[in-house]
Amino acid sequence: MRRSVVAITTMCCCALGVTVLLWSSRDGDGHVSPTARQQLAAQVALLVLRATVEGAASTRQYSVSPSLAPASPQEAERALAAMTKPVHCVGRMNSATLRIACLPLNQTDVAEHTRIAAAHSASLEADVRERCPEGVGKGNILLRRRTTVLVARLDAVQEWLRDYDMSYSLGTVGSAAPPTGVCLVVEVRPPAMLRVGETAGPHRS
């Protein structure tokens, strides 16, 4: 049995003035393992909650319902990754802690969520195909909200879209060349916000 290797590489995106965590998780043939993709999808969910919940941008303290025990980012990520998907997730700040509650979608909501997620996934894939024609599945997407930044592969972001029903808006940033190793820069914000120089992207409200 081949063992999967998960590595975290820190790189400086000087143009953005931020530090990026770039996750790489591949087996012996260079494929990304499903478990690692689920973990990164959970990390994308945490970033989206930090970007959309008022006062959560700088928090590093979490709790994931039904537990009220303090959780590190890694512990919160593992708790989200272990849930049966798809789930609807919301967050709220309690003092310095971001409390996260996720509930399974009912059958009707699953169908609607799946339809919307598929459309958003196809839109992102089309953007990546246009900007990085050498390999759609290998395109890295930089997700950011001010100084909160994460670089994730397209397939991990697509898994997040499939697994998590959340309120957000995404806007692709096309005003400047992306950092080296990144195909697409996406701004993560609360719903219904769009700035000049960006194009509308997937959103949930």
C-alpha positions in Angstrom: 0.0 0.0 0.0 1.4 3.4 -1.0 1.5 6.0 1.8 0.2 9.5 1.2 2.4 12.4 2.1 0.9 15.6 3.3 3.3 18.6 3.3 2.7 22.3 4.2 4.9 24.8 2.3 5.0 28.4 3.3 5.6 30.9 0.5 5.7 34.7 0.5 3.4 36.4 -2.0 5.2 39.8 -2.0 2.6 41.4 -4.3 -0.1 40.6 -1.8 1.9 41.3 1.4 0.7 38.1 3.0 2.0 34.6 3.9 0.3 31.7 2.1 -0.1 28.1 3.3 0.2 25.9 0.2 -0.9 22.3 0.9 0.5 19.5 -1.2 -0.8 16.0 -0.6 0.1 13.3 -3.1 0.7 9.6 -3.2 3.4 7.8 -5.0 1.9 8.5 -8.4 1.4 12.2 -7.8 -2.3 11.9 -7.1 -4.0 13.8 -4.3 -5.6 11.5 -1.7 -9.3 11.8 -1.1 -8.7 12.1 2.7 -6.3 15.0 2.2 -8.7 16.7 -0.3 -11.5 16.5 2.4 -9.2 18.0 4.9 -8.3 20.9 2.7 -12.0 21.4 1.8 -12.6 21.7 5.5 -9.8 24.3 5.7 -11.5 26.2 2.9 -14.7 26.1 5.0 -12.9 27.6 8.0 -11.4 30.4 5.8 -14.9 31.2 4.4 -16.3 31.4 7.9 -13.5 33.6 9.1 -14.1 35.8 6.0 -17.9 36.1 6.4 -18.6 36.1 10.2 -18.2 39.5 11.7 -15.2 39.8 14.0 -13.8 36.4 13.0 -11.0 37.4 10.6 -8.2 37.2 13.1 -9.4 34.4 15.4 -7.5 31.2 15.9 -9.9 29.8 18.5 -12.8 27.6 17.4 -15.5 25.3 18.8 -17.4 22.9 16.6 -21.0 21.9 17.7 -22.1 19.9 19.6 -18.9 20.4 21.5 -18.2 23.7 23.3 -14.6 22.7 24.0 -12.0 25.1 22.6 -10.4 23.7 19.4 -7.3 24.6 17.4 -7.6 25.3 13.7 -6.3 21.7 13.0 -8.8 20.2 15.5 -11.7 22.2 13.9 -10.6 21.2 10.5 -10.6 17.5 11.5 -14.1 17.8 13.1 -15.5 19.3 9.9 -13.8 16.8 7.6 -15.3 13.9 9.6 -18.9 15.1 9.2 -21.3 13.3 6.8 -21.7 15.6 3.8 -23.3 17.8 2.6 -23.8 20.0 5.6 -25.1 23.5 6.1 -22.6 25.5 8.3 -22.9 28.8 10.1 -20.7 30.5 12.6 -20.9 33.2 15.2 -18.3 34.9 17.5 -18.5 34.3 21.2 -15.8 36.4 22.8 -12.7 35.4 20.9 -14.0 32.0 19.8 -15.6 31.3 16.4 -18.4 28.8 17.2 -19.4 26.6 14.3 -22.6 24.7 13.9 -23.2 22.3 10.9 -26.4 20.3 10.2 -27.0 17.8 7.4 -29.1 19.0 4.5 -32.5 17.4 4.0 -33.2 15.6 0.8 -34.8 18.6 -0.9 -32.0 20.9 0.1 -29.4 18.4 -1.1 -30.8 18.4 -4.6 -30.7 22.3 -4.7 -27.3 22.5 -3.2 -25.9 19.9 -5.6 -27.3 21.8 -8.6 -25.8 25.2 -7.4 -22.5 23.6 -6.4 -22.2 22.0 -9.8 -22.8 25.3 -11.5 -20.2 27.1 -9.4 -17.7 24.3 -9.8 -18.0 24.4 -13.5 -17.6 28.2 -13.5 -14.4 28.0 -11.5 -13.1 25.2 -13.7 -13.8 27.3 -16.8 -11.8 30.2 -15.3 -8.9 27.8 -14.5 -9.0 26.2 -17.9 -8.8 29.7 -19.5 -6.0 31.0 -17.4 -4.0 27.7 -16.9 -4.7 25.6 -20.0 -1.8 23.2 -19.2 -3.8 21.3 -16.5 -7.3 22.0 -15.3 -7.2 19.7 -12.3 -3.8 21.0 -11.1 -4.7 24.7 -11.1 -4.0 26.4 -7.7 -6.6 28.9 -6.5 -5.6 31.6 -4.0 -8.5 32.3 -1.7 -8.1 35.5 0.3 -9.9 37.9 2.6 -7.6 40.8 3.5 -4.6 39.0 5.2 -6.4 35.7 5.5 -5.1 33.6 2.6 -5.1 30.0 1.5 -3.9 28.4 -1.7 -5.9 25.3 -2.6 -6.1 23.1 -5.7 -9.1 23.4 -7.9 -10.3 19.9 -7.0 -10.2 20.7 -3.2 -12.2 23.9 -3.8 -14.7 21.9 -5.8 -15.0 19.4 -3.0 -15.7 22.3 -0.6 -18.5 23.5 -2.9 -20.0 20.0 -3.0 -19.7 19.4 0.8 -20.5 22.7 2.5 -23.6 24.8 2.1 -22.6 28.3 3.4 -23.3 32.0 2.9 -20.6 33.8 1.0 -19.6 35.5 -2.3 -16.6 34.9 -4.4 -15.1 37.4 -6.8 -12.3 36.6 -9.2 -9.6 39.2 -9.2 -8.2 40.0 -12.6 -6.5 43.3 -12.2 -3.0 41.9 -11.7 -1.0 38.8 -12.5 -1.4 36.1 -9.8 1.6 35.1 -7.7 3.9 32.4 -9.0 2.4 29.0 -8.8 -1.2 30.4 -8.6 -3.7 30.2 -11.5 -6.5 32.2 -10.1 -7.0 34.7 -7.2 -10.4 34.7 -5.6 -11.7 37.2 -3.0 -14.0 35.7 -0.3 -16.6 38.0 1.2 -20.0 38.0 2.8 -22.8 37.8 0.2 -23.7 40.5 -2.3 -20.5 42.5 -2.3 -18.5 43.3 -5.4 -15.7 45.7 -6.1 -14.6 47.5 -9.3 -12.1 45.3 -11.2 -13.6 42.0 -10.1 -16.1 39.7 -11.8 -19.0 38.1 -10.0 -18.5 34.5 -8.9 -20.2 31.8 -6.9 -22.3 32.9 -4.0 -24.8 31.6 -1.5 -27.3 33.7 0.4 
